[in-house]
């Protein structure tokens, strides 16, 4: 969907596929925001969607770039990954006819509430939908990019505003009104710059000091955030403050990561299939 921009100035395999899926999702649930890794903030718990939006916001202005037409679908992809990591959904097991990630349907594992309105709203849609849909179709439905008028009820509305309000409640953003000549717009400037800087430092370190050159060894939420930040076209905001040489290294390593074959990476032991399925969907778009 997007391309990485560059500056010119410079253990065991499970006995059955279903058991493998269940084992994977149980592991992911253990790594949910309620049980974050030690390196994450202990004071503020953010969803993947909140982290992506925070990275995309201009600190003082309080809105995303008007030229960014990728972040909407990126946020929907984040919803699917977040639900998978919390053990609510998973991809159907591969079969002879449906081996590819984009051919396999999204299935419900648990409909227990997550406590997040957007996640729970999506969960209800997935639970009520027959026949089941693929990851790519769900991203299109949730963004409203469908020509089927009978599917428009699946569109999640005012997603950025609702995520921003969550961040306001968590003390990271504030709410203001700005006048743009012909209209007024609600904006959400960053007030807790420490939290945003922590998030940016986490991503910078993941591709510099802590680079492991193997996505299977990366922290899964960090891997998911890199994929989503790339797909949402907000990575430039993360790496732009680096020196030229570090910027080039960070961008090149991230480029190598997102250009891996999702079909290959998704079949590896302990891989989080939903992350690679979302990346495959964005690559195809």
KOLPA-555915 format. One line per field, with one value per residue (C-alpha): residue in one letter; x, y, z. Coordinates in steps of 0.5 Angstrom, whole numbers, always signed. Layout:
N
type	(A; ...)
x	(X; ...)
y	(Y; ...)
z	(Z; ...)
***
This chain:
285
type	(X; X; X; X; X; X; X; X; X; X; X; X; X; X; X; X; X; X; X; X; X; X; X; X; X; X; X; X; X; X; X; X; X; X; X; X; X; X; X; X; X; X; X; X; X; X; X; X; X; X; X; X; X; X; X; X; X; X; X; X; X; X; X; X; X; X; X; X; X; X; X; X; X; X; X; X; X; X; X; X; X; X; X; X; X; X; X; X; X; X; X; X; X; X; X; X; X; X; X; X; X; X; X; X; X; X; X; X; X; X; X; X; X; X; X; X; X; X; X; X; X; X; X; X; X; X; X; X; X; X; X; X; X; X; X; X; X; X; X; X; X; X; X; X; X; X; X; X; X; X; X; X; X; X; X; X; X; X; X; X; X; X; X; X; X; X; X; X; X; X; X; X; X; X; X; X; X; X; X; X; X; X; X; X; X; X; X; X; X; X; X; X; X; X; X; X; X; X; X; X; X; X; X; X; X; X; X; X; X; X; X; X; X; X; X; X; X; X; X; X; X; X; X; X; X; X; X; X; X; X; X; X; X; X; X; X; X; X; X; X; X; X; X; X; X; X; X; X; X; X; X; X; X; X; X; X; X; X; X; X; X; X; X; X; X; X; X; X; X; X; X; X; X; X; X; X; X; X; X; X; X; X; X; X; X)
x	(+0; +6; +13; +18; +21; +28; +32; +36; +41; +44; +18; +16; +11; +4; +1; -5; -6; -12; -7; -2; -7; -10; -3; -1; -7; -6; +1; -1; -6; -1; +3; -3; -3; -5; +1; +6; +13; +18; +21; +14; +11; +8; +4; +0; -3; -4; -7; -4; -9; -7; +0; +0; -5; +0; +6; +2; +0; +3; +5; +3; -2; -6; -8; -5; -2; -7; -3; -4; -9; -6; -7; -15; -14; -7; -12; -17; -11; -9; -15; -15; -8; -10; -16; -12; -6; -12; -14; -21; -20; -15; -14; -18; -13; -9; -12; -10; -15; -13; -6; -5; -6; -11; -15; -16; -22; -22; -25; -28; -25; -28; -33; -31; -31; -24; -26; -24; -30; -27; -25; -31; -35; -31; -32; -39; -39; -34; -39; -45; -42; -44; -40; -34; -29; -22; -17; -17; -24; -25; -20; -24; -31; -28; -26; -32; -29; -34; -39; -44; -49; -51; -44; -44; -46; -39; -36; -33; -34; -30; -24; -19; -23; -25; -18; -16; -21; -18; -11; -14; -17; -10; -7; -3; -7; -11; -17; -17; -21; -18; -20; -18; -21; -28; -29; -27; -24; -23; -15; -11; -5; +0; +1; +5; +11; +15; +10; +11; +18; +18; +14; +19; +25; +22; +22; +28; +32; +28; +32; +38; +41; +36; +36; +36; +35; +30; +22; +21; +26; +23; +18; +11; +8; +14; +14; +6; +8; +13; +9; +3; +7; +10; +3; +0; +6; +8; +15; +18; +16; +19; +26; +27; +30; +36; +43; +43; +47; +42; +37; +39; +40; +33; +30; +34; +32; +25; +25; +28; +23; +17; +19; +20; +15; +9; +7; +14; +14; +7; +8; +15; +14; +11; +9; +4; +0; -5; +1; +3; -4; -5; +2; +0; -7; -3; +2; -4; -7)
y	(+0; +5; +5; +7; +14; +16; +22; +25; +28; +23; -53; -57; -57; -59; -65; -62; -55; -53; -55; -50; -45; -45; -46; -39; -35; -37; -35; -29; -28; -28; -22; -18; -11; -14; -17; -13; -14; -11; -6; -3; +3; +0; +7; +7; +1; +3; -1; -2; +3; +8; +7; +8; +14; +17; +16; +20; +26; +32; +34; +41; +41; +35; +32; +27; +29; +31; +28; +21; +17; +10; +11; +9; +2; +2; +3; -3; -7; -6; -8; -15; -16; -13; -18; -24; -22; -22; -29; -27; -29; -33; -35; -42; -47; -48; -54; -56; -51; -45; -45; -38; -33; -28; -34; -36; -34; -30; -34; -32; -36; -32; -26; -24; -16; -13; -7; -3; +0; -1; -8; -10; -7; -11; -17; -17; -16; -22; -26; -24; -25; -31; -33; -31; -27; -26; -21; -17; -17; -15; -9; -6; -7; -4; +2; +2; +1; -4; -3; -8; -3; -9; -9; -2; -3; -6; +1; +3; +11; +16; +12; +17; +21; +15; +13; +20; +21; +14; +18; +24; +20; +17; +24; +23; +28; +34; +37; +44; +47; +50; +55; +53; +59; +56; +51; +49; +42; +39; +37; +33; +36; +32; +33; +27; +28; +23; +17; +19; +19; +13; +9; +12; +10; +3; +3; +6; +1; -5; -3; -1; -3; -9; -11; -19; -20; -25; -23; -29; -27; -20; -18; -19; -13; -9; -13; -11; -4; -4; -7; -2; +4; +2; +1; +7; +11; +14; +11; +17; +21; +16; +16; +23; +25; +20; +22; +21; +14; +11; +14; +10; +4; +4; +5; +0; -6; -4; -4; -11; -13; -11; -14; -21; -26; -26; -33; -36; -32; -34; -41; -41; -44; -39; -34; -29; -31; -25; -20; -23; -24; -16; -15; -19; -15; -9; -11; -13; -7)
z	(+0; +2; +0; +5; +4; +3; +4; -1; +3; +5; +41; +37; +31; +34; +31; +28; +25; +30; +36; +33; +32; +39; +42; +38; +40; +48; +47; +44; +49; +55; +51; +51; +54; +60; +61; +57; +56; +62; +57; +56; +60; +67; +68; +61; +57; +50; +44; +37; +34; +40; +38; +31; +32; +37; +32; +26; +30; +30; +37; +37; +31; +34; +27; +22; +16; +11; +5; +9; +6; +9; +16; +16; +14; +18; +24; +22; +21; +28; +31; +28; +30; +37; +37; +35; +40; +46; +44; +41; +34; +29; +22; +20; +20; +13; +8; +1; -2; +3; +4; +3; +9; +5; +3; +10; +14; +20; +26; +33; +39; +44; +44; +51; +52; +51; +55; +48; +45; +38; +39; +42; +36; +31; +35; +35; +27; +26; +31; +27; +20; +16; +12; +15; +11; +10; +13; +7; +6; +14; +13; +7; +11; +17; +13; +9; +2; -1; -7; -3; +0; +5; +8; +9; +17; +18; +17; +24; +24; +27; +29; +29; +34; +38; +39; +40; +46; +49; +49; +52; +58; +59; +59; +53; +49; +50; +46; +42; +37; +31; +26; +18; +15; +12; +18; +25; +27; +33; +34; +40; +41; +45; +52; +55; +50; +55; +53; +45; +46; +50; +44; +39; +42; +43; +35; +34; +39; +35; +29; +31; +38; +39; +32; +31; +24; +25; +26; +30; +35; +36; +41; +38; +39; +37; +30; +29; +31; +26; +20; +22; +22; +16; +13; +16; +13; +20; +20; +17; +24; +28; +25; +22; +28; +28; +25; +17; +18; +23; +19; +13; +17; +21; +14; +10; +16; +16; +9; +9; +14; +11; +4; +7; +4; +9; +7; +9; +15; +17; +17; +22; +29; +34; +28; +29; +23; +24; +23; +17; +14; +15; +12; +6; +5; +5; +0; -5; -4)
***
